[in-house]
Amino acid sequence: MAITSNLNPIDRSIRGVIGICIMAFALFNDNLIGDVFIEILLGIFGLLNLISLFSGWCPVYQLAGINTRKH
């Protein structure tokens, strides 16, 4: 499975905003979450969105055959 860019720049930007918001929520609102496991999962989800932002590649899109990037 080759890693090629499959995200539109708008999709990448949205993932960046979502990733930053979720990671900030997980880091600064641990008293609202109440469970360390959920906090870690939120942090991982935010980090994966930031990785997709910088790489332009989404493994879920790759498996589903979705490509939002125009050639």
SULFENWO-V406663 format. One record per pair of residues at least 6 apart in sequence whose C-alpha atoms are under 7 Angstrom apart, sorted by the first residue. I is the first residue (numbers start at 1). J is the second residue. D is the distance in whole Angstrom. If there is no record, write none. Layout:
BEGIN
<<I,J,D> <I,J,D>>
END
This chain:
BEGIN
<<4,57,6> <5,56,5> <5,57,5> <6,56,6> <6,57,5> <6,58,7> <6,67,5> <6,68,6> <6,69,5> <7,56,5> <7,57,6> <7,67,6> <7,68,5> <7,69,5> <8,68,5> <8,69,4> <12,52,7> <12,53,5> <12,56,7> <13,53,7> <15,49,5> <15,50,7> <15,53,6> <16,49,6> <16,50,5> <16,53,5> <18,46,7> <19,46,4> <19,47,6> <19,49,5> <19,50,5> <20,46,7> <22,42,6> <22,43,7> <22,46,5> <23,42,7> <23,43,5> <23,46,5> <26,39,5> <26,42,6> <26,43,6> <30,39,7> <33,39,7> <52,58,6> <61,67,7>>
END
